Amino acid sequence: MSEYPVCPTCKMENTYFDGTMYICPDCSHEWTLDDSAETDNIPRDSNGAELMDGDSVTVIKDLKVKGSSMVIKRGTKVKSIRLTENAEEVDCKIEGSSIVLKTCFLKK
């Protein structure tokens, strides 16, 4: 029996190969071996630019803030972001509130 790679998203070992892609039934992530070799923990914005602590970014989409009536409008400039342990999220302050934003909604 052949050994399948662990899921790069959730790190579960319950994966299978469907003929073209590897699939994780736990988190529904699909990838190829070429994709898994390219995954890195470098935070990148929506255009693929590398993000660093202290960068200034712009929000590319109107975002509703969960648990609040606040809406972050498209085009809002965010200064001095802080990277988190998750490469897909950054911590920042907007209007005095500390908020975690997904990097896919930001551009440098």
Beta strands, then each sheet from edge to edge (+ up, - down):
strand 1: 16-17
strand 2: 22-23
strand 3: 30-31
strand 4: 57-59
strand 5: 63-64
strand 6: 71-72
strand 7: 77-78
strand 8: 82-83
strand 9: 89-94
strand 10: 97-102
strand 11: 106-107
sheet 1: 1+ 2- 3+
sheet 2: 7+ 4- 11+
sheet 3: 5+ 6-
sheet 4: 8+ 9- 10+
end
